[in-house]
């Protein structure tokens, strides 16, 4: 059964990305880790099941809270 997963192991994520013919280095987990080190929130969604990924959707965003003047 396939389910949407947000917590695939990085090895599984990277294996899927490496095997995909249209993959890009900016979709790899290490790239997301680097972005996270600079304040980005990284989300990785995958359609997964049966111990393998069937589809993926990497995403990242940067949100800043408004600072109130005191």
N, C-alpha and C positions, 0 to 999 in steps of 0.2 A: 504494500500500500504506500502510495506517495503522500507526503505531507509537507507543508511549508515549514522550514526549519530556520531558526536564527542562530543556532549554536553548533554548526558543523565544525568538527575539528579542523584546524588550519591545514593539516596535511591533506584532508579530503577536499577542502576548498581549492587548494593549490593544484592538486592532481586534476580536478575537473577543469580548472582554468588552463592548465598546461596542455590538456588533451583537446581543447576546443579550437577549431580552425580560425575562429574570429576573435580569439582572446587577445588581451592587451596586458602589458606589464602593470598598468595602473589598476588592474582588477585583482592583483595578487594580495594575499594576506600581509606580507611584509610591507607593501606599499601602504596599506591601511594602518599598520602599526606605526609607520613613520608619520603619517598624517595625524594620528591620534596623539603622538608626542608633541605636536604643535597646536593642540587644542581642538582638533576636529573630532566629531563623533562619527564613528564608522559603524554602519549596519550592513550585514551580509545576509540576504535572504536566499534560500535555495529550496527548490522542489526536490525533496530527497526521500529515499526509502530503499529498502533492500540493500543497505550498506553502500549506496552510491548516490551521487548527485545527478539529477536529470536536467536541471536548469538553475540559473543563478541570476541574482540581481544585486550587484554591489551598489552601495550608496554612501554618501558622506555629506555632512552638513556642518555648518558652524553657526552657532547661535550665541548671541551676546545679550545678556540681560541689560535692560536700560538702567543707567545709573542716575539716581535722583540727586539733584543739587541740594546740598545742605546749607 
